[in-house]
């Protein structure tokens, strides 16, 4: 299967708020074919898709030539009632992957508790034609009982029910080599997120800033989510050509998504820069 690339629409969230349909048009004009949606509120499933119902959204994607292939969801969607809502939404729009966007942990037991929920929800999603994924940030490379959080998740979730959408930037910020960990993930990973790290960001490893025993929560994450810490693909220090090559070499690899958390540029200008850079790598 050939690897394709696309855009996590969170990258243009402000532009979508201003002009939802016009922003989709511009994303397609840049050259993107595939997009990943984001649903960050299980109580307001339509809140980040321009107020469109699933049928309207699918029609709009068809009009501009985009395909929704995946969606970020929050932990609230692991509850069966909410899971059934996203399943119905996915059926109508057409995406087949759902990704837990972020989670935080104070100890190993909290990780294990989430694993149980991921297995349960993953089974429900699987029965309904969806694959569940877990998306990492840097906190998954904190250690409990001398073991990475992400390793605990991998060991305590079923391989066929829970896969990983690997964010290479956040892995680097967690102090690990993205390519080495990508190889370690094997066929548990067929989705990738890519952005870049500016050369002047020091230290690279965020644990050297906060300490390895820090209590990482959303409040701390917000403090560490500085605009100066992000740049467009190809504009920073990450070895993106090697990452892309490593991902493309995986038989199971499906999609690489540009996800630009923050940018000093207009968001559409930002994702166009990344598109031009990544598209060249995909031609080689």
C-alpha positions as CSV (number, residue, x, y, z in Angstrom):
1,X,0.0,0.0,0.0
2,X,1.4,3.4,-1.0
3,X,1.7,6.0,1.7
4,X,-0.4,9.2,1.2
5,X,-0.2,12.4,3.2
6,X,-2.7,14.9,4.4
7,X,-3.6,17.6,6.8
8,X,-4.9,17.6,10.4
9,X,-7.5,20.4,10.2
10,X,-6.6,21.6,13.6
11,X,-3.7,23.3,11.9
12,X,-6.1,25.7,10.3
13,X,-8.6,25.9,13.1
14,X,-8.7,29.7,13.3
15,X,-9.3,30.0,9.5
16,X,-12.0,27.4,9.7
17,X,-13.8,29.5,12.3
18,X,-13.6,32.5,10.1
19,X,-14.7,30.8,6.9
20,X,-15.2,27.1,7.1
21,X,-16.0,26.4,3.4
22,X,-13.5,28.9,2.0
23,X,-10.8,27.4,4.2
24,X,-11.5,23.9,2.9
25,X,-11.4,25.2,-0.6
26,X,-8.0,26.8,0.0
27,X,-6.6,23.5,1.6
28,X,-7.6,21.7,-1.5
29,X,-6.1,24.3,-3.8
30,X,-2.8,24.0,-1.9
31,X,-2.9,20.3,-3.0
32,X,-4.0,18.4,0.0
33,X,-6.3,15.4,-0.8
34,X,-6.8,13.8,2.7
35,X,-7.8,15.5,5.9
36,X,-8.0,14.5,9.6
37,X,-10.9,16.0,11.5
38,X,-10.9,17.0,15.2
39,X,-13.7,16.5,17.7
40,X,-12.5,17.9,21.0
41,X,-15.9,18.0,22.8
42,X,-17.9,14.8,23.1
43,X,-20.9,16.9,24.1
44,X,-20.8,19.0,21.0
45,X,-19.9,16.7,18.2
46,X,-20.6,19.2,15.4
47,X,-18.8,22.1,17.0
48,X,-15.6,21.9,15.0
49,X,-17.1,21.1,11.6
50,X,-18.6,24.4,10.6
51,X,-22.0,23.6,12.1
52,X,-22.6,21.1,9.3
53,X,-24.3,17.8,9.8
54,X,-22.5,14.7,8.6
55,X,-24.3,14.6,5.2
56,X,-23.6,18.2,4.6
57,X,-20.0,17.8,5.6
58,X,-19.5,14.9,3.3
59,X,-21.0,16.9,0.4
60,X,-18.7,19.8,1.2
61,X,-15.7,17.6,1.1
62,X,-16.8,16.1,-2.2
63,X,-17.3,19.6,-3.6
64,X,-13.8,20.7,-2.9
65,X,-12.1,17.4,-3.6
66,X,-11.1,16.4,0.0
67,X,-11.5,13.1,1.7
68,X,-11.8,12.7,5.5
69,X,-9.9,9.6,6.4
70,X,-9.4,10.1,10.2
71,X,-10.6,12.1,13.2
72,X,-9.2,13.2,16.5
73,X,-11.5,12.6,19.5
74,X,-11.2,13.3,23.2
75,X,-11.5,10.8,26.0
76,X,-15.2,11.5,26.4
77,X,-15.8,9.5,23.3
78,X,-14.6,6.3,25.1
79,X,-18.0,6.3,26.9
80,X,-20.3,4.0,24.9
81,X,-23.0,6.5,24.3
82,X,-20.5,9.0,22.9
83,X,-18.7,6.3,21.0
84,X,-21.9,5.4,19.2
85,X,-22.3,9.0,18.2
86,X,-18.9,9.2,16.6
87,X,-19.5,5.8,14.9
88,X,-22.7,7.1,13.3
89,X,-20.9,10.3,12.3
90,X,-18.0,8.4,10.8
91,X,-20.3,6.1,8.8
92,X,-21.9,9.0,7.1
93,X,-18.8,11.1,6.5
94,X,-16.6,8.1,5.6
95,X,-13.6,8.2,7.9
96,X,-12.4,4.9,9.3
97,X,-9.9,5.9,11.9
98,X,-10.5,7.6,15.3
99,X,-7.6,8.9,17.4
100,X,-7.5,9.8,21.1
101,X,-5.9,13.2,20.9
102,X,-4.4,13.6,24.3
103,X,-4.3,12.2,27.9
104,X,-2.4,12.9,31.1
105,X,-1.3,10.5,33.8
106,X,-0.1,10.9,37.4
107,X,0.9,7.3,38.0
108,X,1.1,3.9,36.3
109,X,-2.4,2.8,37.6
110,X,-4.0,5.7,35.7
111,X,-2.3,4.5,32.5
112,X,-3.6,1.0,33.1
113,X,-7.1,2.3,33.8
114,X,-7.0,4.1,30.5
115,X,-5.7,0.9,28.8
116,X,-8.8,-0.9,29.9
117,X,-11.1,1.8,28.5
118,X,-9.1,1.8,25.2
119,X,-9.5,-1.9,24.8
120,X,-13.2,-1.8,25.5
121,X,-13.9,1.2,23.2
122,X,-11.5,-0.3,20.6
123,X,-13.6,-3.4,20.4
124,X,-16.8,-1.4,20.0
125,X,-15.2,0.7,17.2
126,X,-13.8,-2.4,15.5
127,X,-17.2,-4.1,15.4
128,X,-18.4,-1.0,13.6
129,X,-15.7,-0.7,11.0
130,X,-13.4,1.8,12.8
131,X,-9.9,1.5,14.1
132,X,-8.9,3.2,17.4
133,X,-5.6,5.0,17.7
134,X,-3.7,6.7,20.5
135,X,-1.8,9.9,19.7
136,X,1.2,10.8,21.7
137,X,2.6,14.0,23.0
138,X,5.8,14.2,25.1
139,X,4.3,13.0,28.4
140,X,4.1,9.5,27.1
141,X,7.8,9.3,27.5
142,X,7.7,10.0,31.2
143,X,8.5,6.8,33.0
144,X,6.5,5.0,35.7
145,X,8.2,2.0,37.3
146,X,11.1,2.6,34.9
147,X,8.9,2.2,31.8
148,X,7.7,4.7,29.3
149,X,4.0,5.5,29.5
150,X,3.6,4.7,25.8
151,X,5.3,1.3,26.3
152,X,2.8,0.6,29.1
153,X,-0.1,1.4,26.8
154,X,1.3,-0.8,24.0
155,X,1.8,-3.7,26.4
156,X,-1.7,-3.5,28.0
157,X,-3.8,-2.9,24.9
158,X,-4.7,-5.4,22.2
159,X,-2.7,-5.0,19.0
160,X,-5.7,-5.2,16.8
161,X,-7.9,-2.9,18.9
162,X,-5.5,0.0,19.7
163,X,-2.9,1.4,17.3
164,X,-0.6,4.5,17.6
165,X,-0.7,7.6,15.6
166,X,2.9,8.6,16.1
167,X,3.8,12.3,16.5
168,X,7.5,12.5,15.7
169,X,7.9,16.1,17.0
170,X,6.5,15.3,20.5
171,X,8.6,12.1,20.6
172,X,11.7,14.2,20.1
173,X,10.5,16.6,22.8
174,X,10.1,13.6,25.1
175,X,13.8,12.7,24.7
176,X,13.6,9.8,22.3
177,X,14.8,9.3,18.7
178,X,11.7,9.4,16.5
179,X,13.0,7.0,13.9
180,X,14.1,4.4,16.5
181,X,10.7,4.5,18.3
182,X,8.9,4.4,15.0
183,X,10.7,1.2,14.1
184,X,9.9,-0.1,17.6
185,X,6.2,0.5,17.0
186,X,6.2,-1.9,14.0
187,X,2.7,-2.5,12.6
188,X,1.1,-0.8,15.6
189,X,1.7,2.5,13.7
190,X,0.4,3.3,10.3
191,X,-0.5,7.0,10.9
192,X,2.1,9.7,11.5
193,X,2.0,13.4,12.5
194,X,4.8,15.7,11.4
195,X,5.8,19.3,12.2
196,X,9.2,20.8,12.9
197,X,11.3,22.2,15.8
198,X,13.1,25.5,15.4
199,X,16.9,25.4,15.7
200,X,17.0,27.8,18.6
201,X,14.8,25.8,21.0
202,X,17.0,24.6,23.8
203,X,16.9,22.1,25.4
204,X,15.1,19.9,22.9
205,X,14.0,17.4,25.7
206,X,11.2,19.0,27.7
207,X,12.0,16.8,30.7
208,X,15.2,18.7,31.1
209,X,13.0,21.8,31.6
210,X,10.4,20.4,34.0
211,X,12.1,17.4,35.5
212,X,11.4,13.7,35.0
213,X,9.1,13.5,38.0
214,X,6.9,16.4,37.0
215,X,3.1,16.2,37.4
216,X,2.1,16.8,33.8
217,X,-1.4,18.0,33.2
218,X,-3.2,20.3,30.7
219,X,-2.1,23.4,32.7
220,X,1.5,22.5,32.3
221,X,1.1,21.5,28.7
222,X,-0.4,24.9,27.9
223,X,2.6,26.6,29.4
224,X,5.0,24.5,27.3
225,X,2.9,25.0,24.2
226,X,4.7,28.2,23.1
227,X,4.5,29.5,19.6
228,X,8.3,29.8,19.5
229,X,8.6,26.1,19.9
230,X,7.0,25.2,16.5
231,X,7.9,25.8,12.8
232,X,6.8,24.4,9.5
233,X,8.1,21.1,8.1
234,X,11.5,21.6,6.6
235,X,12.2,24.8,8.4
236,X,13.7,23.4,11.6
237,X,16.1,20.8,12.8
238,X,14.2,17.5,12.5
239,X,15.5,15.0,10.1
240,X,12.2,14.8,8.2
241,X,13.6,13.2,5.1
242,X,14.8,10.3,7.2
243,X,11.5,10.1,9.1
244,X,9.5,10.1,5.9
245,X,11.8,7.4,4.4
246,X,11.5,5.2,7.5
247,X,7.7,5.6,7.5
248,X,7.3,5.0,3.7
249,X,9.4,1.8,4.1
250,X,6.8,0.3,6.5
251,X,4.4,-2.0,4.5
252,X,1.5,-1.1,6.7
253,X,2.0,2.7,6.6
254,X,-1.1,4.6,5.4
255,X,-1.1,8.4,6.1
256,X,1.3,11.1,7.1
257,X,-0.5,14.2,8.4
258,X,0.9,17.7,8.7
259,X,-0.2,19.0,12.1
260,X,0.9,22.5,12.9
261,X,0.1,23.2,16.5
262,X,1.2,26.9,16.3
263,X,2.7,29.1,13.7
264,X,3.8,32.8,13.5
265,X,2.4,32.9,10.0
266,X,-1.1,32.8,8.7
267,X,-2.3,29.2,9.2
268,X,-3.0,28.6,5.5
269,X,0.4,30.0,4.6
270,X,1.9,27.7,7.2
271,X,0.3,24.5,5.9
272,X,1.2,25.5,2.3
273,X,4.9,25.7,3.3
274,X,4.8,22.3,4.9
275,X,2.8,20.8,1.9
276,X,5.5,22.0,-0.6
277,X,8.2,20.5,1.5
278,X,6.6,17.2,2.2
279,X,5.3,16.7,-1.3
280,X,8.9,16.8,-2.7
281,X,9.8,14.0,-0.2
282,X,6.9,11.9,-1.4
283,X,8.0,12.3,-5.0
284,X,11.4,10.9,-4.3
